[in-house]
Amino acid sequence: VYNMLSLDNILLDSFEGGYVASFIDLSRASIAMKQKPKQGKTKSTSTSVGGGGGTTYSDLQSLGFTLNQLFRREDSALSFGEPSHLPNTEGTHPENRQRKRGKQHLIGEGLPLYLSSLITALQLSGDDTISSCELYTAAKDVYHDLKVFAETSKDSLRRWEPDASTMESRLQLKNDLFYGRGVQLSIIMHLIQSMFLPGSTPLMATISGYPGTGKSSLVDQIQKPLKERGGNFIAGKFDKDAHPDAVLASALNSFFGQIMLATGAEHVAMRWRIHDALGSSGITALIATIPNLCLMMGESSNDDDQGSVSKNAGVSHRLKFLLCKVVAAIPTKSHPLVLYLDDLQWSDDTTLDVILMLVTDPDVHHFLFLGTYRENEVNLSHPLTTRLNAIQEQGVSIVTVKVGPIEKECVNDLVSEALCLPPNLCNELAAVIHSKTGGCILFIVKFLKSLNDEELMWFSMSTRRWEYNLNAIGLKEVPDDVVQHLSHMMNRLSKNTQLGLKFAACLGPNFGKDLLELTKKGGEFDTDSFLKSCAEDGFFVEDEDSSTYTWCHDEIHQAAFDLIPASQRDAFRLLVGTRILLRTPTNEIDNVIYPLLDN
């Protein structure tokens, strides 16, 4: 035990762009011996060697005060081997400024929240009234956490001040959480790289896992690097209660709707490739299935055109042939294509046939098909398994990526960033959360929110950090089933909010604010307030460009739908459909007819 840790006894020498710290004056140092106090927390006491005595906690407390002074530059007694290399620890933040001698301030005030939490934990070391999990017991843990802060580029760990939500002890979590999927991401990124190679043949990969394990989040990670290299991305999602044969056509329709707004040379070339592949008759035949394609190509057709194929013609060989030709005409070496379909366990034969045609066609190049499905819903006799086996029998290699629960260390990283706390101060909390949730990302997020709602986790203004009741959290019961848990949480919401969730659940996986407005009557709920609160709770996310809302996960969507008693669901859907139909002008009915029919 050093017993004299202060800025006066530390000498810094510059070395290879950094500094080496030397501790001087060991006259009061002592040898630490471990004892076990009443509460079972190991504590190191010391016997005097050079005239001092104390505990390792006294050194940790001194380290806290020393770091506080160092980061604030409040003591000029610190010695430097080369004074001209005095490190600038003030930064540019206006609150991190020189204080007058004797001026009082809160612990860590004016420092980033992460450093403030670290210093607070050090200065409170040895306090038996505070849970040991929220304090430091070893200098090596402090070193690790300081290194994390020095090397991180994450804004979540570099916040200077608590935002308004934090000040009100409201925990805000991002919707795009991504942890513990480095290996899986590298596999998919390797496939992306392969698409850009000359003569690249069609590639196929499936991602399987239980609901809420982060399959969709994994795919989201590839979109930015793909688009930065000029690649195209088409996404569709199957829904248990919607018509599956419309998913691929709807995804293509959305893609071509975006292409219509672009003016680049590649998009002009794409139009010519599609025209060469389909011809005018093929394009007009898809007018009912992919209307944006016809608009983009400048084609039109009479309503009674016998050559057109309907989006409901699930057994149409011509429809499958045309869809395959459309997709095959999109990619090039410089602009490859990823076609992503989510929840394949609910897919239809037509879509699976088109996928088979695409990945076995020798004329298709620079193309990757990505599909995700729920591992627990697909067995050996499932149609998807049969179709995947048939594809492999034709010589296609399917890359299989499995997504399981995240490890305890990843949960610790998630909690650390969410609470802006050093990792070593979250270890025991993360261990409890991991054991309660099984490492399911969706469940972890909802569990954290429930802890905050039940005031088992709060932000302390005096210590400027998040605190929690670990004992109460450890005793908290959590349902094993994610949907059951979410339904339980939703049942605690106000009646008006529950009603809004029921209406939204009947509108499908995504919906517009205007469409939701048509479902309510009078003052059943305030649409703006409802959408804002549900977005904050993580039920769905807003696409600001299109003013549409998408359920954050289909399990959340299912939990909202389950709020409607089973015996009343048909009548409730009829009510929703009738209200929308009666309140929609005749000339706009085409814009809502498909959502009405699908849901």
C-alpha positions in Angstrom: 0.0 0.0 0.0 1.5 3.3 -1.1 -0.2 5.5 1.5 1.1 8.7 -0.1 -0.4 8.7 -3.5 -0.8 12.3 -4.7 0.3 14.5 -7.6 3.3 15.6 -5.5 4.7 12.0 -5.6 4.2 11.2 -9.3 6.8 12.0 -12.0 5.9 11.8 -15.7 8.5 11.2 -18.4 7.6 11.4 -22.1 8.2 8.1 -23.9 7.3 7.2 -27.5 4.5 9.7 -27.8 3.1 8.8 -24.3 4.2 9.1 -20.7 5.8 6.8 -18.1 4.7 7.4 -14.5 7.3 7.0 -11.7 6.2 6.9 -8.1 8.6 8.6 -5.6 8.9 8.6 -1.8 8.1 5.1 -0.5 8.7 6.2 3.1 5.1 5.4 4.2 4.6 2.3 2.0 3.3 -0.9 3.7 2.7 -4.5 2.8 -0.9 -5.4 2.2 -2.4 -8.5 3.8 -5.9 -9.8 2.9 -8.6 -10.2 5.5 -12.2 -11.1 5.3 -14.6 -8.6 7.0 -18.1 -9.2 8.3 -20.0 -8.8 5.0 -17.8 -11.3 3.2 -16.1 -8.7 1.0 -12.3 -9.2 0.8 -10.4 -6.3 2.1 -6.6 -5.7 2.2 -5.2 -4.3 5.3 -1.5 -3.5 5.7 1.3 -3.8 8.2 3.7 -0.9 8.4 7.1 -1.3 6.6 8.2 2.3 6.3 6.1 4.0 9.0 2.7 3.9 7.4 -0.5 1.8 7.6 -3.8 1.5 5.9 -5.7 -0.5 3.3 -5.6 -0.8 -0.5 -8.9 1.1 -0.4 -7.0 4.2 0.9 -4.8 4.0 -2.2 -7.8 3.6 -4.5 -9.4 6.6 -2.8 -6.2 8.6 -3.2 -6.1 7.5 -6.9 -9.6 8.9 -7.4 -8.6 12.3 -5.9 -5.4 12.2 -7.9 -7.1 11.5 -11.2 -9.7 14.1 -10.4 -7.0 16.7 -10.0 -5.0 15.5 -13.0 -7.9 15.7 -15.4 -8.9 19.1 -14.0 -5.3 20.4 -13.9 -6.1 21.8 -10.4 -2.7 21.2 -8.9 0.5 22.5 -10.3 2.6 20.3 -8.2 2.7 17.5 -10.7 6.3 17.1 -12.0 7.1 16.4 -15.6 10.4 15.1 -17.0 9.8 17.5 -19.9 7.6 20.5 -19.0 7.0 21.4 -22.6 5.1 18.1 -23.0 2.5 18.9 -20.4 -0.5 16.9 -21.6 -3.7 18.8 -22.5 -6.3 17.1 -20.4 -8.8 20.0 -20.5 -10.0 19.2 -24.0 -12.3 21.7 -25.7 -15.4 21.4 -23.5 -16.3 24.8 -22.0 -17.1 23.2 -18.6 -13.6 21.6 -18.2 -11.9 24.8 -17.1 -9.5 25.9 -14.4 -11.2 26.3 -11.0 -10.2 28.9 -8.4 -8.5 27.5 -5.3 -10.9 26.3 -2.7 -14.0 26.4 -5.0 -16.3 23.4 -4.3 -17.8 21.3 -6.9 -19.5 17.9 -7.3 -17.4 14.8 -7.8 -16.5 14.6 -11.5 -18.3 17.7 -12.4 -17.1 19.1 -15.8 -15.7 15.7 -16.9 -17.2 13.2 -19.3 -19.8 11.0 -17.5 -17.6 7.9 -17.9 -14.6 9.4 -16.2 -16.9 11.0 -13.6 -18.3 7.5 -12.7 -14.8 6.0 -12.6 -13.5 8.8 -10.2 -16.6 8.6 -8.0 -16.3 4.8 -7.7 -12.6 5.3 -6.6 -13.3 8.0 -4.1 -16.0 5.8 -2.5 -13.8 2.7 -2.3 -14.1 0.9 1.0 -17.6 2.4 1.8 -19.5 -0.6 3.3 -22.8 1.1 2.7 -22.3 0.8 -1.0 -22.5 -2.5 -2.9 -19.0 -3.7 -3.8 -20.1 -4.3 -7.4 -20.4 -0.5 -7.9 -16.9 0.1 -6.6 -13.3 -0.8 -7.5 -11.3 -3.3 -5.5 -8.1 -3.5 -7.6 -5.9 -1.0 -9.5 -5.8 -3.3 -12.6 -9.5 -2.9 -13.1 -9.1 0.9 -13.0 -6.3 0.7 -15.6 -8.4 -1.5 -17.9 -11.3 1.0 -17.7 -9.1 4.0 -18.3 -7.6 2.2 -21.4 -11.1 1.5 -22.7 -12.0 5.2 -22.5 -8.7 6.3 -24.1 -9.1 3.9 -27.1 -12.9 4.1 -27.7 -14.4 6.1 -30.5 -18.0 5.5 -29.4 -20.0 8.6 -28.6 -22.0 6.7 -26.0 -18.9 6.5 -23.8 -17.8 10.0 -24.4 -20.8 12.0 -23.3 -20.0 15.1 -21.3 -23.4 15.8 -19.8 -26.6 13.8 -19.1 -29.3 14.6 -21.6 -32.9 15.5 -20.5 -34.0 11.9 -20.5 -31.1 10.8 -18.2 -31.8 13.7 -15.9 -35.3 12.4 -15.5 -33.9 8.8 -14.9 -35.4 7.6 -18.2 -33.1 5.1 -19.8 -32.9 5.5 -23.6 -31.6 2.6 -25.7 -30.8 2.5 -29.4 -32.8 0.4 -31.7 -29.8 -0.8 -33.7 -27.9 -2.5 -30.9 -25.2 -4.8 -32.3 -23.0 -6.9 -30.0 -21.2 -10.2 -30.2 -21.7 -10.9 -33.9 -18.2 -10.2 -35.2 -17.6 -13.7 -36.6 -21.0 -13.9 -38.3 -20.6 -10.4 -39.8 -17.1 -11.3 -41.2 -18.6 -14.3 -43.0 -21.3 -12.2 -44.7 -18.8 -9.4 -45.5 -16.6 -12.0 -47.2 -19.6 -13.0 -49.4 -20.1 -9.3 -50.2 -16.5 -9.0 -51.3 -16.9 -12.0 -53.5 -19.8 -10.4 -55.4 -17.4 -7.8 -56.8 -15.1 -10.3 -58.4 -15.2 -10.8 -62.2 -17.6 -13.5 -63.3 -19.0 -13.9 -59.8 -21.6 -16.6 -59.7 -24.8 -16.4 -57.6 -24.2 -16.7 -53.8 -26.6 -17.8 -51.1 -26.6 -17.6 -47.4 -29.1 -18.3 -44.7 -29.1 -16.8 -41.2 -31.0 -18.8 -38.5 -31.7 -18.2 -34.9 -34.4 -17.9 -32.3 -36.7 -14.8 -32.3 -35.0 -11.7 -30.9 -31.4 -12.9 -31.2 -30.5 -10.2 -33.7 -30.7 -11.8 -37.2 -32.1 -8.7 -38.8 -29.6 -6.4 -37.0 -26.8 -8.5 -38.4 -28.1 -7.9 -41.9 -28.5 -4.2 -41.2 -24.7 -4.0 -40.6 -23.9 -4.8 -44.3 -26.1 -2.1 -45.9 -23.8 0.9 -45.3 -20.6 -0.7 -46.6 -22.5 -2.3 -49.5 -24.0 1.0 -50.7 -20.7 2.8 -50.2 -19.3 0.5 -52.8 -22.2 1.1 -55.2 -24.1 -2.1 -54.4 -27.9 -2.4 -54.4 -30.0 -3.8 -51.6 -33.5 -5.1 -51.9 -35.3 -6.2 -48.7 -38.6 -7.9 -48.0 -40.2 -9.4 -45.0 -42.7 -12.2 -44.7 -45.5 -12.0 -42.2 -47.5 -14.8 -40.7 -50.8 -13.0 -41.3 -50.1 -11.5 -44.7 -50.1 -13.0 -48.2 -46.6 -14.4 -48.7 -46.8 -14.3 -52.5 -46.8 -10.5 -52.5 -43.6 -10.0 -50.5 -41.0 -10.3 -53.3 -43.1 -8.2 -55.6 -43.6 -5.6 -52.9 -39.9 -5.5 -52.2 -39.1 -5.0 -55.9 -41.8 -2.3 -56.2 -40.2 -0.4 -53.3 -36.8 -0.7 -54.9 -37.9 0.6 -58.3 -39.8 3.4 -56.5 -36.4 4.6 -55.2 -34.7 4.1 -58.5 -37.2 6.4 -60.2 -36.0 9.3 -58.0 -32.3 8.7 -59.1 -30.7 10.1 -62.2 -27.3 8.4 -62.3 -25.9 6.8 -65.5 -26.0 3.4 -63.8 -29.8 3.7 -63.3 -30.2 4.6 -67.0 -28.2 1.5 -67.9 -30.3 -0.6 -65.6 -33.4 0.5 -67.4 -31.9 -0.7 -70.7 -30.9 -4.0 -69.2 -34.4 -4.6 -67.9 -35.9 -3.7 -71.2 -33.6 -6.1 -73.1 -34.4 -8.9 -70.6 -38.2 -8.4 -70.5 -39.2 -6.5 -73.6 -42.2 -4.2 -73.6 -44.7 -7.1 -73.3 -42.9 -8.5 -70.3 -42.8 -5.1 -68.6 -46.5 -4.4 -69.1 -47.4 -7.9 -67.9 -46.0 -6.9 -64.5 -48.0 -3.7 -64.3 -50.3 -5.1 -61.6 -47.5 -6.8 -59.7 -44.7 -4.2 -59.8 -46.4 -0.9 -60.8 -43.3 1.2 -60.1 -41.3 -0.8 -62.6 -43.7 0.1 -65.4 -43.7 3.7 -64.3 -39.9 3.8 -64.3 -39.8 2.2 -67.8 -42.5 4.5 -69.1 -44.7 1.6 -70.0 -48.5 1.5 -69.7 -51.2 -1.1 -70.2 -55.0 -1.2 -70.6 -56.9 -2.6 -67.7 -58.2 -5.5 -69.8 -54.8 -6.5 -71.2 -54.9 -10.2 -71.3 -51.1 -10.4 -71.1 -50.8 -9.1 -67.6 -50.2 -11.3 -64.6 -51.7 -10.7 -61.2 -49.7 -10.5 -58.0 -52.1 -13.2 -56.7 -51.2 -15.6 -59.4 -49.0 -17.7 -57.1 -48.9 -20.7 -59.5 -48.1 -18.7 -62.6 -45.0 -20.0 -64.3 -44.8 -16.8 -66.3 -44.8 -14.7 -63.2 -41.9 -16.6 -61.7 -40.0 -16.3 -65.0 -40.6 -12.6 -65.2 -39.6 -12.0 -61.6 -36.4 -13.9 -62.1 -35.6 -11.9 -65.2 -36.2 -8.6 -63.5 -33.9 -9.5 -60.5 -31.2 -10.9 -62.8 -31.1 -7.7 -64.9 -30.3 -5.4 -61.9 -26.7 -6.4 -60.8 -23.4 -5.7 -62.6 -19.8 -6.1 -61.5 -19.6 -2.5 -60.2 -23.1 -2.6 -58.8 -23.9 -6.0 -57.4 -27.2 -6.9 -55.7 -28.1 -8.3 -52.3 -31.7 -9.7 -52.1 -32.7 -10.1 -48.5 -35.9 -11.8 -47.4 -36.7 -12.0 -43.6 -38.7 -14.7 -41.9 -38.5 -17.4 -44.6 -40.3 -19.8 -42.4 -43.5 -18.1 -43.6 -42.5 -17.9 -47.3 -44.5 -19.3 -50.2 -43.7 -21.7 -53.1 -43.6 -19.0 -55.7 -40.9 -17.0 -53.9 -38.8 -20.1 -53.1 -39.1 -21.1 -56.8 -37.8 -17.7 -57.9 -34.9 -18.0 -55.5 -34.0 -21.4 -56.8 -34.1 -20.1 -60.4 -31.9 -17.2 -59.6 -29.1 -19.1 -57.7 -29.0 -21.9 -60.3 -29.1 -19.6 -63.4 -25.6 -19.6 -65.1 -26.4 -16.2 -66.6 -26.9 -14.5 -63.2 -23.8 -12.8 -61.8 -22.8 -10.5 -58.9 -25.8 -11.6 -56.9 -26.2 -12.6 -53.3 -29.4 -14.0 -51.7 -29.7 -13.6 -47.9 -32.5 -15.2 -46.0 -33.3 -15.3 -42.3 -35.6 -17.7 -40.6 -36.5 -18.8 -37.1 -34.6 -21.9 -36.2 -37.2 -23.1 -33.7 -40.0 -23.0 -36.3 -38.2 -24.9 -39.1 -37.8 -28.7 -38.7 -36.7 -31.4 -41.1 -40.2 -31.7 -42.6 -40.7 -28.0 -43.1 -41.2 -26.8 -46.7 -38.3 -24.4 -46.4 -35.9 -27.3 -45.4 -37.1 -29.3 -48.4 -36.5 -26.4 -50.7 -33.1 -25.6 -49.3 -32.1 -29.3 -49.7 -33.3 -29.2 -53.3 -31.2 -26.1 -54.0 -28.1 -27.9 -52.6 -28.7 -31.0 -54.7 -28.4 -28.8 -57.8 -24.8 -27.9 -56.8 -25.5 -24.6 -55.0 -23.4 -24.1 -51.9 -25.5 -22.5 -49.1 -23.5 -20.6 -46.5 -25.2 -21.2 -43.1 -24.8 -18.6 -40.4 -26.2 -19.4 -37.0 -27.1 -16.5 -34.5 -27.4 -17.5 -30.9 -27.5 -15.7 -27.6 -24.7 -13.2 -26.9 -22.0 -14.0 -24.4 -21.9 -12.4 -20.9 -19.0 -10.2 -21.9 -21.1 -8.8 -24.8 -23.9 -8.1 -22.4 -21.4 -6.2 -20.2 -20.4 -4.1 -23.2 -24.0 -3.3 -23.9 -24.8 -2.3 -20.3 -21.6 -0.3 -20.1 -22.5 1.8 -23.2 -26.2 2.1 -22.3 -25.4 3.4 -18.8 -22.1 5.2 -19.8 -20.4 3.3 -17.0 -16.9 1.7 -17.0 -17.1 -2.0 -17.8 -15.7 -3.2 -14.5 -18.5 -1.4 -12.7 -21.1 -3.4 -14.7 -19.8 -6.9 -14.4 -22.1 -8.2 -11.7 -25.2 -6.4 -13.1 -24.4 -7.8 -16.6 -24.1 -11.3 -15.2 -27.5 -11.1 -13.6 -29.1 -9.7 -16.8 -27.5 -12.4 -18.9 -28.8 -15.1 -16.6 -32.3 -13.6 -16.6 -32.5 -13.2 -20.4 -30.4 -16.0 -21.7 -28.4 -13.5 -23.8 -31.3 -12.7 -26.1 -30.8 -9.1 -27.4 -34.5 -8.3 -27.6 -35.1 -9.6 -24.1 -32.1 -7.8 -22.7 -33.4 -4.4 -24.0 -36.9 -5.0 -22.7 -35.5 -6.2 -19.3 -33.4 -3.1 -18.9 -36.4 -0.9 -19.7 -38.5 -2.8 -17.1 -35.8 -2.3 -14.4 -35.8 1.4 -15.2 -39.7 1.6 -15.1 -39.7 -0.2 -11.7 -37.1 2.2 -10.3 -34.6 -0.6 -9.8 -32.2 1.5 -11.9 -31.9 5.2 -11.7 -29.6 8.2 -12.4 -28.1 9.9 -9.4 -27.5 13.6 -9.7 -25.1 13.5 -6.7 -22.8 10.9 -8.2 -23.5 11.8 -11.8 -24.0 8.2 -12.8 -26.5 5.4 -13.1 -27.1 3.3 -10.0 -29.0 0.2 -9.4 -30.4 -2.2 -6.8 -28.6 -5.5 -7.6 -30.2 -7.5 -4.9 -33.7 -6.6 -6.0 -32.8 -7.2 -9.7 -31.5 -10.6 -8.8 -34.9 -11.5 -7.2 -36.9 -10.2 -10.1 -38.8 -12.9 -12.0 -38.8 -12.8 -15.8 -41.0 -14.9 -18.1 -39.1 -17.3 -20.3 -41.2 -16.5 -23.3 -40.4 -13.2 -25.0 -43.9 -12.6 -26.2 -45.3 -13.3 -22.8 -42.9 -10.8 -21.3 -43.7 -8.1 -23.8 -47.5 -8.7 -23.4 -47.0 -8.4 -19.6 -45.3 -5.1 -20.1 -48.0 -3.9 -22.5 -50.7 -4.8 -20.1 -49.3 -2.2 -17.7 -49.8 0.6 -20.2 -52.8 2.9 -20.2 -56.0 1.7 -21.9 -55.7 4.3 -24.6 -52.1 3.3 -25.4 -53.2 -0.4 -25.5 -56.0 0.5 -27.9 -53.5 2.3 -30.1 -51.3 -0.7 -30.1 -54.2 -3.0 -31.1 -55.0 -0.8 -34.0 -51.4 -0.5 -35.1 -51.0 -4.3 -34.8 -53.8 -4.8 -37.4 -52.0 -2.6 -39.9 -49.2 -5.0 -40.5 -45.4 -4.9 -40.0 -45.3 -1.2 -41.0 -47.8 1.6 -41.3 -48.2 5.3 -41.9 -49.3 7.8 -39.4 -52.2 8.9 -41.7 -53.4 5.3 -42.0 -53.4 4.9 -38.2 -55.3 8.1 -37.8 -58.1 6.6 -39.9 -58.6 3.8 -37.5 -59.5 5.8 -34.4 -62.7 7.4 -33.5 -63.0 10.7 -31.6 -60.5 10.9 -28.7 -59.7 7.3 -28.3 -56.0 8.2 -28.3 -53.8 11.1 -29.4 -51.9 9.8 -32.5 -48.8 12.0 -32.1 -48.4 11.3 -28.4 -49.0 7.6 -28.9 -46.5 7.3 -31.7 -43.9 9.3 -29.8 -44.2 7.3 -26.5 -44.2 3.9 -28.3 -41.1 4.9 -30.3 -39.4 5.8 -27.0 -40.4 2.5 -25.5 -38.8 0.7 -28.4 -42.0 -0.8 -29.8 -41.5 0.6 -33.3 -39.1 3.0 -35.1 -40.0 5.9 -37.4 -38.7 6.3 -40.9 -38.5 10.1 -41.0 -38.2 10.2 -44.8 -41.5 8.4 -45.5 -43.3 9.2 -42.2 -43.9 5.5 -41.7 -43.5 3.3 -38.6 -42.0 -0.2 -38.5 -42.3 -2.6 -35.6 -38.9 -3.1 -34.1 -39.4 -6.8 -34.1 -42.2 -9.2 -35.2 -42.3 -10.5 -31.6 -43.2 -7.0 -30.4 -45.8 -6.9 -33.2 -47.2 -10.2 -32.0 -47.3 -9.1 -28.4 -49.4 -6.1 -29.4 -51.7 -8.2 -31.5 -52.1 -10.6 -28.5 -53.6 -7.7 -26.5 -56.8 -8.4 -28.6 -58.7 -11.4 -27.1 -58.7 -14.3 -29.5 -62.5 -14.4 -29.6 -62.6 -10.7 -30.7 -59.9 -10.6 -33.3 -62.0 -11.1 -36.4 -64.5 -8.5 -35.3 -61.7 -6.1 -34.4 -60.1 -6.5 -37.8 -63.4 -5.9 -39.4 -63.8 -2.7 -37.4 -60.4 -1.5 -38.4 -61.0 -2.3 -42.1 -64.4 -0.7 -42.1 -63.2 2.6 -40.6 -60.4 2.9 -43.1 -62.6 2.0 -46.0 -65.3 4.5 -45.1 -62.9 7.3 -44.4 -60.7 7.0 -47.5 -61.6 9.0 -50.6 -62.5 6.9 -53.6 -59.5 8.1 -55.6 -57.1 7.1 -52.9 -58.5 3.7 -52.1 -55.8 1.9 -54.3 -53.1 3.2 -51.8 -54.6 1.3 -48.9 -56.4 -1.6 -50.5 -53.4 -4.0 -50.3 -52.7 -3.3 -46.6 -56.4 -3.9 -46.0 -56.4 -7.2 -47.8 -53.0 -8.4 -46.4 -53.9 -7.7 -42.8 
